[in-house]
Amino acid sequence: MISLLLALAVAEPLPLGRAVVSDIADGPRSFTIDIAEPGILSVAVRGHDELDLVIDVLDEDGQPVQNGHADEDIGGDRGAEQLASSLPWTGTYTVRVSELRKLGGGSFNLSASFAPMPSVARPDLPYRRPSRALVVARQQTESATLNSNDDVTFHWVRVDPDVNGTLVVSVTADHGDLVLEQFLEADFTEPTEVSDQDRDGRLANEQLSVKGVVGTPLWFRVRDRDDAGELTYKVTVD
């Protein structure tokens, strides 16, 4: 399973319905919550000691959920953040409180609540999470369909290198405006490489050259930035 689960093992349960004092030092402070039905998670933090905080809410695979990032600096206070996130599936979620600018850490107040709401439920469709990624082997082409009309605007792709060396990952489609992003397995929040170069003058033609190592999966996200409706794309690995 994805290595994020190792990190979750050291996270503490998210306290609900009460304000608590926590602290942050050498890295993010993580809290977990297990939900038995979809709903809305609300989280607020107020920092002390000149902290500049951000909040992220991540699903079991470590990807951000809808409305799962807060960096608003409420009232001009860089340590004042809050959000309300839709949790569409049952399972374990992580709330991560981080310093945007590392100033040596400090303490903060945290308050959280969860309200079940069946209407935020979404089907756990293939390719929408790294653990359910479309697997593409070297020298193969696979296809899948995005559909912004159904709020399916991105897919995850996994490549398992069978050789050590450079691999070329390409995506193409007949229409739409695609973006190809590479991620590290330990962090599905921000891409490390992005192709939005519109190769050969085509908005849906993207490519990344990456280093492959046998036994180390490579992770990519194919994203429709154009809300193009139903869009079938192809992924090729050479």
Contacts in CASP RR format, 6 or more apart in sequence:
PFRMAT RR
TARGET T0000
AUTHOR 0000-0000-0000
METHOD contacts of the structure
MODEL  1
MISLLLALAVAEPLPLGRAVVSDIADGPRSFTIDIAEPGILSVAVRGHDE
LDLVIDVLDEDGQPVQNGHADEDIGGDRGAEQLASSLPWTGTYTVRVSEL
RKLGGGSFNLSASFAPMPSVARPDLPYRRPSRALVVARQQTESATLNSND
DVTFHWVRVDPDVNGTLVVSVTADHGDLVLEQFLEADFTEPTEVSDQDRD
GRLANEQLSVKGVVGTPLWFRVRDRDDAGELTYKVTVD
1 131 0 8 1.000
2 61 0 8 1.000
2 62 0 8 1.000
2 130 0 8 1.000
2 131 0 8 1.000
2 185 0 8 1.000
3 185 0 8 1.000
3 186 0 8 1.000
4 58 0 8 1.000
4 60 0 8 1.000
4 61 0 8 1.000
4 62 0 8 1.000
4 94 0 8 1.000
4 186 0 8 1.000
4 188 0 8 1.000
5 60 0 8 1.000
7 30 0 8 1.000
7 186 0 8 1.000
8 30 0 8 1.000
8 32 0 8 1.000
8 92 0 8 1.000
8 94 0 8 1.000
10 30 0 8 1.000
11 30 0 8 1.000
11 31 0 8 1.000
11 32 0 8 1.000
11 94 0 8 1.000
12 30 0 8 1.000
12 31 0 8 1.000
12 32 0 8 1.000
13 31 0 8 1.000
13 32 0 8 1.000
13 33 0 8 1.000
14 31 0 8 1.000
14 32 0 8 1.000
14 33 0 8 1.000
14 95 0 8 1.000
14 112 0 8 1.000
15 31 0 8 1.000
15 110 0 8 1.000
15 112 0 8 1.000
16 33 0 8 1.000
16 112 0 8 1.000
16 113 0 8 1.000
16 114 0 8 1.000
17 111 0 8 1.000
17 112 0 8 1.000
17 113 0 8 1.000
18 111 0 8 1.000
19 109 0 8 1.000
19 110 0 8 1.000
19 111 0 8 1.000
20 109 0 8 1.000
20 110 0 8 1.000
20 111 0 8 1.000
21 107 0 8 1.000
21 108 0 8 1.000
21 109 0 8 1.000
21 110 0 8 1.000
22 29 0 8 1.000
22 97 0 8 1.000
22 107 0 8 1.000
22 108 0 8 1.000
22 109 0 8 1.000
22 110 0 8 1.000
23 29 0 8 1.000
23 105 0 8 1.000
23 106 0 8 1.000
23 107 0 8 1.000
23 108 0 8 1.000
24 51 0 8 1.000
24 53 0 8 1.000
24 97 0 8 1.000
24 98 0 8 1.000
24 99 0 8 1.000
24 105 0 8 1.000
24 106 0 8 1.000
24 107 0 8 1.000
24 108 0 8 1.000
25 104 0 8 1.000
25 105 0 8 1.000
25 106 0 8 1.000
27 98 0 8 1.000
27 99 0 8 1.000
28 96 0 8 1.000
28 97 0 8 1.000
28 98 0 8 1.000
28 99 0 8 1.000
29 96 0 8 1.000
29 97 0 8 1.000
29 98 0 8 1.000
30 94 0 8 1.000
30 95 0 8 1.000
30 96 0 8 1.000
30 97 0 8 1.000
31 94 0 8 1.000
31 95 0 8 1.000
31 96 0 8 1.000
31 97 0 8 1.000
31 110 0 8 1.000
31 112 0 8 1.000
32 92 0 8 1.000
32 93 0 8 1.000
32 94 0 8 1.000
32 95 0 8 1.000
33 41 0 8 1.000
33 92 0 8 1.000
33 93 0 8 1.000
33 94 0 8 1.000
33 95 0 8 1.000
33 112 0 8 1.000
33 114 0 8 1.000
34 91 0 8 1.000
34 92 0 8 1.000
35 41 0 8 1.000
35 87 0 8 1.000
35 90 0 8 1.000
35 91 0 8 1.000
35 93 0 8 1.000
35 114 0 8 1.000
36 90 0 8 1.000
36 91 0 8 1.000
37 90 0 8 1.000
37 116 0 8 1.000
37 118 0 8 1.000
37 121 0 8 1.000
38 86 0 8 1.000
38 87 0 8 1.000
38 88 0 8 1.000
38 89 0 8 1.000
38 90 0 8 1.000
38 116 0 8 1.000
38 117 0 8 1.000
38 118 0 8 1.000
38 120 0 8 1.000
38 121 0 8 1.000
38 122 0 8 1.000
39 86 0 8 1.000
39 87 0 8 1.000
39 88 0 8 1.000
39 114 0 8 1.000
39 115 0 8 1.000
39 116 0 8 1.000
39 117 0 8 1.000
39 118 0 8 1.000
39 120 0 8 1.000
39 121 0 8 1.000
40 84 0 8 1.000
40 85 0 8 1.000
40 86 0 8 1.000
40 87 0 8 1.000
40 114 0 8 1.000
40 115 0 8 1.000
40 117 0 8 1.000
40 120 0 8 1.000
41 57 0 8 1.000
41 84 0 8 1.000
41 85 0 8 1.000
41 87 0 8 1.000
41 93 0 8 1.000
41 95 0 8 1.000
41 112 0 8 1.000
41 113 0 8 1.000
41 114 0 8 1.000
42 82 0 8 1.000
42 83 0 8 1.000
42 84 0 8 1.000
42 85 0 8 1.000
42 112 0 8 1.000
42 113 0 8 1.000
42 114 0 8 1.000
42 115 0 8 1.000
43 55 0 8 1.000
43 57 0 8 1.000
43 70 0 8 1.000
43 82 0 8 1.000
43 83 0 8 1.000
43 85 0 8 1.000
43 95 0 8 1.000
43 110 0 8 1.000
43 111 0 8 1.000
43 112 0 8 1.000
44 81 0 8 1.000
44 82 0 8 1.000
44 110 0 8 1.000
44 111 0 8 1.000
44 112 0 8 1.000
45 53 0 8 1.000
45 55 0 8 1.000
45 79 0 8 1.000
45 80 0 8 1.000
45 81 0 8 1.000
45 82 0 8 1.000
45 97 0 8 1.000
45 108 0 8 1.000
45 109 0 8 1.000
45 110 0 8 1.000
45 111 0 8 1.000
46 77 0 8 1.000
46 79 0 8 1.000
46 80 0 8 1.000
46 108 0 8 1.000
46 109 0 8 1.000
47 53 0 8 1.000
47 77 0 8 1.000
47 79 0 8 1.000
47 80 0 8 1.000
47 106 0 8 1.000
47 107 0 8 1.000
47 108 0 8 1.000
47 109 0 8 1.000
48 106 0 8 1.000
48 107 0 8 1.000
48 108 0 8 1.000
48 109 0 8 1.000
49 103 0 8 1.000
49 105 0 8 1.000
49 106 0 8 1.000
49 107 0 8 1.000
50 78 0 8 1.000
50 103 0 8 1.000
51 78 0 8 1.000
51 79 0 8 1.000
51 99 0 8 1.000
51 103 0 8 1.000
51 105 0 8 1.000
51 106 0 8 1.000
51 108 0 8 1.000
52 78 0 8 1.000
52 79 0 8 1.000
52 99 0 8 1.000
52 100 0 8 1.000
52 101 0 8 1.000
52 103 0 8 1.000
53 78 0 8 1.000
53 79 0 8 1.000
53 80 0 8 1.000
53 81 0 8 1.000
53 97 0 8 1.000
53 98 0 8 1.000
53 99 0 8 1.000
53 100 0 8 1.000
53 108 0 8 1.000
54 69 0 8 1.000
54 70 0 8 1.000
54 71 0 8 1.000
54 81 0 8 1.000
54 97 0 8 1.000
54 98 0 8 1.000
54 99 0 8 1.000
54 100 0 8 1.000
55 68 0 8 1.000
55 69 0 8 1.000
55 70 0 8 1.000
55 71 0 8 1.000
55 81 0 8 1.000
55 82 0 8 1.000
55 83 0 8 1.000
55 95 0 8 1.000
55 96 0 8 1.000
55 97 0 8 1.000
56 64 0 8 1.000
56 68 0 8 1.000
56 69 0 8 1.000
56 95 0 8 1.000
56 96 0 8 1.000
56 98 0 8 1.000
56 189 0 8 1.000
57 64 0 8 1.000
57 65 0 8 1.000
57 68 0 8 1.000
57 69 0 8 1.000
57 83 0 8 1.000
57 85 0 8 1.000
57 87 0 8 1.000
57 93 0 8 1.000
57 94 0 8 1.000
57 95 0 8 1.000
57 96 0 8 1.000
58 64 0 8 1.000
58 65 0 8 1.000
58 93 0 8 1.000
58 94 0 8 1.000
58 96 0 8 1.000
58 188 0 8 1.000
58 189 0 8 1.000
59 65 0 8 1.000
59 87 0 8 1.000
59 89 0 8 1.000
59 93 0 8 1.000
59 129 0 8 1.000
60 91 0 8 1.000
60 92 0 8 1.000
60 93 0 8 1.000
60 129 0 8 1.000
60 131 0 8 1.000
61 129 0 8 1.000
61 130 0 8 1.000
61 131 0 8 1.000
61 188 0 8 1.000
62 94 0 8 1.000
62 130 0 8 1.000
62 188 0 8 1.000
62 189 0 8 1.000
63 129 0 8 1.000
63 130 0 8 1.000
63 188 0 8 1.000
63 189 0 8 1.000
64 188 0 8 1.000
64 189 0 8 1.000
65 85 0 8 1.000
65 86 0 8 1.000
65 87 0 8 1.000
65 88 0 8 1.000
65 93 0 8 1.000
66 85 0 8 1.000
66 86 0 8 1.000
66 88 0 8 1.000
67 83 0 8 1.000
67 84 0 8 1.000
67 85 0 8 1.000
67 86 0 8 1.000
68 83 0 8 1.000
68 85 0 8 1.000
69 83 0 8 1.000
70 81 0 8 1.000
70 82 0 8 1.000
70 83 0 8 1.000
71 81 0 8 1.000
71 100 0 8 1.000
72 80 0 8 1.000
72 81 0 8 1.000
72 82 0 8 1.000
73 79 0 8 1.000
73 80 0 8 1.000
73 81 0 8 1.000
74 80 0 8 1.000
74 81 0 8 1.000
74 82 0 8 1.000
78 100 0 8 1.000
79 108 0 8 1.000
86 117 0 8 1.000
86 120 0 8 1.000
87 93 0 8 1.000
87 114 0 8 1.000
87 120 0 8 1.000
88 120 0 8 1.000
88 121 0 8 1.000
88 122 0 8 1.000
89 121 0 8 1.000
89 122 0 8 1.000
89 124 0 8 1.000
95 112 0 8 1.000
97 108 0 8 1.000
97 110 0 8 1.000
99 105 0 8 1.000
122 151 0 8 1.000
124 132 0 8 1.000
125 132 0 8 1.000
125 152 0 8 1.000
126 132 0 8 1.000
126 134 0 8 1.000
127 133 0 8 1.000
127 134 0 8 1.000
127 144 0 8 1.000
127 155 0 8 1.000
127 156 0 8 1.000
127 157 0 8 1.000
128 152 0 8 1.000
128 154 0 8 1.000
128 155 0 8 1.000
128 156 0 8 1.000
129 156 0 8 1.000
130 156 0 8 1.000
130 158 0 8 1.000
130 183 0 8 1.000
130 185 0 8 1.000
130 188 0 8 1.000
130 219 0 8 1.000
132 156 0 8 1.000
133 155 0 8 1.000
133 156 0 8 1.000
133 157 0 8 1.000
133 158 0 8 1.000
133 219 0 8 1.000
134 142 0 8 1.000
134 144 0 8 1.000
134 155 0 8 1.000
134 156 0 8 1.000
134 157 0 8 1.000
134 158 0 8 1.000
134 235 0 8 1.000
135 142 0 8 1.000
135 157 0 8 1.000
135 158 0 8 1.000
135 159 0 8 1.000
135 160 0 8 1.000
136 142 0 8 1.000
136 157 0 8 1.000
136 158 0 8 1.000
136 159 0 8 1.000
136 169 0 8 1.000
136 235 0 8 1.000
136 236 0 8 1.000
136 237 0 8 1.000
137 159 0 8 1.000
137 160 0 8 1.000
137 162 0 8 1.000
137 237 0 8 1.000
138 159 0 8 1.000
138 161 0 8 1.000
138 162 0 8 1.000
138 163 0 8 1.000
138 167 0 8 1.000
138 237 0 8 1.000
138 238 0 8 1.000
139 237 0 8 1.000
139 238 0 8 1.000
140 236 0 8 1.000
140 237 0 8 1.000
141 234 0 8 1.000
141 235 0 8 1.000
141 236 0 8 1.000
142 234 0 8 1.000
142 235 0 8 1.000
143 232 0 8 1.000
143 233 0 8 1.000
143 234 0 8 1.000
143 235 0 8 1.000
144 155 0 8 1.000
144 222 0 8 1.000
144 232 0 8 1.000
144 233 0 8 1.000
144 235 0 8 1.000
145 230 0 8 1.000
145 231 0 8 1.000
145 232 0 8 1.000
145 233 0 8 1.000
146 152 0 8 1.000
146 153 0 8 1.000
146 154 0 8 1.000
146 155 0 8 1.000
146 222 0 8 1.000
146 224 0 8 1.000
146 228 0 8 1.000
146 229 0 8 1.000
146 230 0 8 1.000
146 231 0 8 1.000
146 232 0 8 1.000
146 233 0 8 1.000
147 229 0 8 1.000
147 230 0 8 1.000
147 231 0 8 1.000
148 224 0 8 1.000
148 227 0 8 1.000
148 228 0 8 1.000
148 229 0 8 1.000
148 231 0 8 1.000
149 229 0 8 1.000
149 230 0 8 1.000
153 223 0 8 1.000
153 224 0 8 1.000
153 227 0 8 1.000
154 221 0 8 1.000
154 222 0 8 1.000
154 223 0 8 1.000
154 224 0 8 1.000
155 221 0 8 1.000
155 222 0 8 1.000
156 219 0 8 1.000
156 220 0 8 1.000
156 221 0 8 1.000
157 169 0 8 1.000
157 219 0 8 1.000
157 220 0 8 1.000
157 221 0 8 1.000
157 222 0 8 1.000
157 235 0 8 1.000
158 217 0 8 1.000
158 218 0 8 1.000
158 219 0 8 1.000
158 220 0 8 1.000
159 167 0 8 1.000
159 169 0 8 1.000
159 217 0 8 1.000
159 218 0 8 1.000
159 220 0 8 1.000
159 237 0 8 1.000
160 215 0 8 1.000
160 217 0 8 1.000
160 218 0 8 1.000
161 167 0 8 1.000
161 212 0 8 1.000
161 213 0 8 1.000
161 214 0 8 1.000
161 215 0 8 1.000
161 216 0 8 1.000
161 218 0 8 1.000
162 214 0 8 1.000
163 212 0 8 1.000
163 214 0 8 1.000
164 212 0 8 1.000
164 213 0 8 1.000
164 214 0 8 1.000
165 211 0 8 1.000
165 212 0 8 1.000
165 213 0 8 1.000
166 209 0 8 1.000
166 210 0 8 1.000
166 211 0 8 1.000
166 212 0 8 1.000
167 209 0 8 1.000
167 210 0 8 1.000
167 211 0 8 1.000
167 212 0 8 1.000
167 218 0 8 1.000
167 237 0 8 1.000
167 238 0 8 1.000
168 207 0 8 1.000
168 208 0 8 1.000
168 209 0 8 1.000
168 210 0 8 1.000
168 237 0 8 1.000
168 238 0 8 1.000
169 180 0 8 1.000
169 182 0 8 1.000
169 207 0 8 1.000
169 208 0 8 1.000
169 209 0 8 1.000
169 210 0 8 1.000
169 218 0 8 1.000
169 220 0 8 1.000
169 235 0 8 1.000
169 236 0 8 1.000
169 237 0 8 1.000
170 205 0 8 1.000
170 206 0 8 1.000
170 207 0 8 1.000
170 235 0 8 1.000
170 236 0 8 1.000
170 237 0 8 1.000
170 238 0 8 1.000
171 178 0 8 1.000
171 180 0 8 1.000
171 204 0 8 1.000
171 205 0 8 1.000
171 206 0 8 1.000
171 207 0 8 1.000
171 222 0 8 1.000
171 233 0 8 1.000
171 234 0 8 1.000
171 235 0 8 1.000
171 236 0 8 1.000
172 202 0 8 1.000
172 204 0 8 1.000
172 205 0 8 1.000
172 233 0 8 1.000
172 234 0 8 1.000
172 236 0 8 1.000
173 204 0 8 1.000
173 231 0 8 1.000
173 232 0 8 1.000
173 233 0 8 1.000
173 234 0 8 1.000
174 204 0 8 1.000
174 232 0 8 1.000
175 204 0 8 1.000
175 228 0 8 1.000
175 231 0 8 1.000
176 203 0 8 1.000
176 204 0 8 1.000
176 224 0 8 1.000
176 226 0 8 1.000
176 228 0 8 1.000
176 231 0 8 1.000
177 198 0 8 1.000
177 203 0 8 1.000
177 204 0 8 1.000
177 224 0 8 1.000
177 225 0 8 1.000
177 226 0 8 1.000
177 228 0 8 1.000
178 203 0 8 1.000
178 204 0 8 1.000
178 205 0 8 1.000
178 206 0 8 1.000
178 222 0 8 1.000
178 223 0 8 1.000
178 224 0 8 1.000
178 225 0 8 1.000
178 233 0 8 1.000
179 194 0 8 1.000
179 195 0 8 1.000
179 196 0 8 1.000
179 206 0 8 1.000
179 222 0 8 1.000
179 223 0 8 1.000
179 225 0 8 1.000
180 194 0 8 1.000
180 195 0 8 1.000
180 196 0 8 1.000
180 206 0 8 1.000
180 207 0 8 1.000
180 208 0 8 1.000
180 220 0 8 1.000
180 221 0 8 1.000
180 222 0 8 1.000
180 223 0 8 1.000
181 191 0 8 1.000
181 193 0 8 1.000
181 194 0 8 1.000
181 195 0 8 1.000
181 220 0 8 1.000
181 221 0 8 1.000
181 223 0 8 1.000
182 191 0 8 1.000
182 192 0 8 1.000
182 193 0 8 1.000
182 194 0 8 1.000
182 208 0 8 1.000
182 210 0 8 1.000
182 218 0 8 1.000
182 219 0 8 1.000
182 220 0 8 1.000
183 190 0 8 1.000
183 191 0 8 1.000
183 192 0 8 1.000
183 219 0 8 1.000
183 220 0 8 1.000
183 221 0 8 1.000
184 192 0 8 1.000
184 219 0 8 1.000
185 216 0 8 1.000
185 217 0 8 1.000
185 219 0 8 1.000
188 219 0 8 1.000
191 221 0 8 1.000
193 208 0 8 1.000
193 210 0 8 1.000
195 206 0 8 1.000
195 207 0 8 1.000
195 208 0 8 1.000
196 206 0 8 1.000
196 225 0 8 1.000
197 206 0 8 1.000
197 207 0 8 1.000
198 205 0 8 1.000
198 206 0 8 1.000
199 205 0 8 1.000
199 206 0 8 1.000
199 207 0 8 1.000
203 226 0 8 1.000
204 231 0 8 1.000
204 233 0 8 1.000
208 220 0 8 1.000
210 218 0 8 1.000
212 218 0 8 1.000
220 235 0 8 1.000
222 233 0 8 1.000
222 235 0 8 1.000
224 231 0 8 1.000
END
